[in-house]
Amino acid sequence: MSRVFFGLIGIFAYLSIIAIGFGVPYIFMSYAIKYNLDFIIAGVVAAIAIIAAAGLGVVVTAILFGESRFFIEDKSGELEKLSIFRAQSRAMLEELDDVVSILKDIRDILRKVGE
């Protein structure tokens, strides 16, 4: 699954958590004021909603950040390509070192001929 998908899930999950954490207590407290609902019941429900929202926030955060390691594991093919590229680069550098040594030998021979 893509990062965009997990990003959208995260956004909607956090919006739901905010709605639970703020909306439920607000509704119950406004009902307690408007319709004479018992304040103890409204307070208990509000506290439970806030605790549930906090718990959901922790769980959603753990799931979303836990899923990010799958994106790293999906790049195992890229890591293999990178190691192949490094091996090719090392081989090319060794060949260039050989070419440099041959060119130095040619330079030395030309200097001896030029003397």
N, C-alpha and C positions, 0 to 999 in steps of 0.2 A: 504494500500500500504506500501511497505517496505521502510526502510531507504535507501537501496541501490538504489531503483528506484528514490527517491527524490534526492539522491546524484548525480546520472547520469543526471537527468534533470537540476540540479543546475550547474553542470560542463558545459553542452552544452549551457545553457542559458548564463552563464558568458563568455564563449568563443564567443558567438554571440554578446554579448554586447561589448566585447573588439574589435571584428572585426568592429562593427559599429563605435565605438568611435575612433579607430585609423585608420582603413582601409579606410573609406569613406573620411575623411579629407586628408589622404595621396594621395588617387587617384585623388581627385579634385585638390589638389595643384600641383601634378605632371602634370595633364592635363593643368593646367593654365600655367605651365612653358613650357611644350613641344609643346602644340598646340595653344598657345596664347589665352587661355580661359580668360575671364575677371576675374581679381583677386577678385573683389567685389562679383561676383556670387560664385566663389569658396570659398571665406571666409564665406559667408552667409550659403552656404550648409554645410560647415565644422562645423560651429557653431551650426547649427540645428542638425547635426549628433551627436555632442558631448553632447548637451543638451538632445537629445533623448536617448542616451546611458546612461547618468546619471539617467534619469527618469526610464528607464527600469531596471537599476541596483537597484534602490530603491524598485521598485515594485517586482522584482524577489526576492530580499532579504526578503522583508516583507512576501511574499507568502511562501518561503521556511522555514523561521523561524516561521511563523504562523502555518505551517503544523506540526511542532514538537510537538505541544500540543496534536495532535491526538495520538501520540505514548504514551503519558502519560495517556490519557483517555483509550487507549486499555489495559492498565495494571490494570483496575478496578477489573478484576477477580483475578489478583495476589494480589491486596490489600485486597480483601475479604479472600483469602487463608491465607494471613499474619495475619489478625485479628483472624481467626479461630485458627491458630497456636499459637498466643499469648494467646487466651483463654485456649487452651489445656495446655500450659506451666504454666499458673497461677494455673489451677486446679491441675496439677501434683505437683507444689511447695506447695500448701496447703496440699495435701496428704503427702508429705515428711515432712512437719512441724508436722502433726499428728503422723507420724512414729517416728520422733525424740522425741516427748513428751512421746510416749509409751515406747521407749527405755530408756528414763531417768527414768520413773517410774520403769521399770524392774531393772535398775541399782540400784536405791534406795532400792528396795526390796531385791536384792542380797546383798547389803551392810549390811542391817539389819540382814539378815540371817547369814552372815559371822561374825558378832560380837559376 
